[in-house]
Amino acid sequence: LIGLLVLQSCSSFILSDNEGLIQRHPSIVYFLTMLVGAGGNAGNQSAVRIIRGLATGSITSTTQWQFLKREVKMAVLISTLITAVGFVRVLLFGTDMVDTIAISVALCAIVFISVVAGASLPLILERMDLDAAHASTTIQVVMDISGVLIVCAVSALLLEGPLSLDHLPLLASTVVPGAI
């Protein structure tokens, strides 16, 4: 736990490196816990499904690829559904459309990566002769850090970088009237 706590502090370094971006787009911070929480939960659920399969013997070295393919399909479905709900939630909060899109794209990436990583980590640990059950807590911390990194990278790219959405007239500073 101490090791995971120390590793968790990497998020602080990522946030401090992106302080200017966050100051210019404070909505990133408003939804950060939603984003990393969704990633940690999705990754943990995926890890638990694989850990259970390993424990019951339904996942073996010959069936693991079949289960991983199923988890990738699940990642597409879950990330799509969570992104749609997250988009509406962020938009109803009164967030600018460009920020809403950046936050939603980050959410999609985080959840997809979390599900795939959550399914892969127990198999990797098992192959290294380590207890696959450790993947459950590990994926939470890994996705917390990765989630913060993904949010900052996607936001920088879509809000201020070469793929900036700000120049699109329909998206620039669009706020839902009467939003919460």
HELIX and SHEET records of a PDB file:
HELIX    1   1 ILE A    2  GLN A    8  1                                   7    
HELIX    2   2 CYS A   10  ASP A   17  1                                   8    
HELIX    3   3 GLU A   19  ARG A   24  1                                   6    
HELIX    4   4 SER A   27  TYR A   30  1                                   4    
HELIX    5   5 LEU A   32  THR A   56  1                                  25    
HELIX    6   6 GLN A   64  LEU A   92  1                                  29    
HELIX    7   7 MET A   97  ARG A  127  1                                  31    
HELIX    8   8 ALA A  132  HIS A  134  5                                   3    
HELIX    9   9 ALA A  135  SER A  155  1                                  21    
HELIX   10  10 ALA A  156  GLU A  160  3                                   5    
END                                                                             
